[in-house]
Structure formats: structure tokens, C-alpha cells
Amino acid sequence: MKRDFYFFRHGQTDYNIEKRSQGWLDTKLNEKGIAQAHELAKKLSDIKFDCIYSSPLSRALTTAKIVSENTNVRIITDDGLKERNMGIIGGHLIRLTDASVDTPIYFEADTIVIPSVLFFDEDYIPENGESYNMYAKRVLDTIMKIATNTDAQTVGVAVHSGVIRVLLGSIMNIKFPPGSIPNAEYIRMQWDGQKFILPETPDWLLAYQQS
């Protein structure tokens, strides 16, 4: 039996504006982010969610609560839906350099300069964090667990930009740059019992592919 999953990103935070790494930091929606979440709720108002899964980080959970506030649908938090744990990098501004991989990195500075070759290495683990590959496995394992165990027919999933990037990367092999998923946008996917498919391409993704 096919099930519909609506994956939506949280509204804007101040760190989004400043382009700071957030990761597991529990940043909150700003005023615009709250307004975006309410606009998202309007877009999804005709969808009868049986439940909504959410990252426990407040920017995602607050978005989930706003989307569900007119229906009182049950919200289930799952740590596996958290953004990537950026460890020591979290909370900092990131600047990339073409310097060699062994260039010293000063993590005490507000702006951290990191060699691109290291930052985009999918096995690179920031201190106290997780690599992209570790993160992607966690996210995909969690989403597969939800898809194979839920009895819900229509499921909302409140998450982060990186989670949607991982999901689309595994299904469509699209490599998104960080921050490329718009705040408070969503994508509908269908679970056919074995895998996810993309029945239609949302406008924001079409715009990205055509850019």
C-alpha cells in the first residue's frame, strides 16, 4: 500500500540569516520563521495528516506544532531526524579555502577557515561531531524505520535542510550545496512498501534544477 510522506523544512532562524553552522544547536525560529511556518501550515491545510514525525530540535518541532495546530494531530519526535552534528564547528561562521588539507584550523575563532577538500570529505568528522556519511546513514535508517513501521497513511516529517538533501541525494542522486533547501518548503514522496519515489517535482526543486 502506498503511503504519502510530506517532508518539510523548518522556518528561518537568526543563524540561517547569518549563515552560521547550526547542527545540533537548539536555535529557535525568528519572527520571519514563525510567519513562514504559518504560511506552510496554510499550504498543507488540505492534507489530513495521520501523524507528524519531527526532529526534537526546537526550530523543527515548533514548525511541526504550527503545521498541526488546527488538527491536533499527534507529533512524534525522533533523535534520528536531527540535523548533522557539526561538533566543534557548530555555531560558527564557515569560510572555505583552497589550502591543503593539513592546513591548521583555528576553531577558537568566530569565523572558522576550513580547506574545501576537508570540509567536503564525506568521511571528515569534526571534533565531537559526525561525518556526512555517518549522518546520512543515521537519517536514512531513521526514515526507513518510520516508513516500514508506521500504520499511518499520510505522514508529515518536520526536519532540516540536510535531512531533505540526504533523502533526495539517495533517491535522485542530486548533490545540493549546503543551505539550498528553502526554509518552510516541503516535498511529497510516496513509499511503495520498499522504496521512496518522487511522484511530482515541487516548484522550488524545479527552480534549483534549472538554475
Secondary structure, DSSP 4 states (H G I P E B T S, - for coil): --EEEEEEE---BHHHHHTB--TT----B-HHHHHHHHHHHHHTTT---SEEEE-SSHHHHHHHHHHHTTTT--EEE-GGGSPP--GGGTTSEEEEE-S-TTS---TTSSEEEEEHHHHT-TT---TTS--HHHHHHHHHHHHHHHHHH---SEEEEEE-HHHHHHHHHHHH---PPTT-SPTT-EEEEEE-SS-EE-SS--HHHHHHHH-
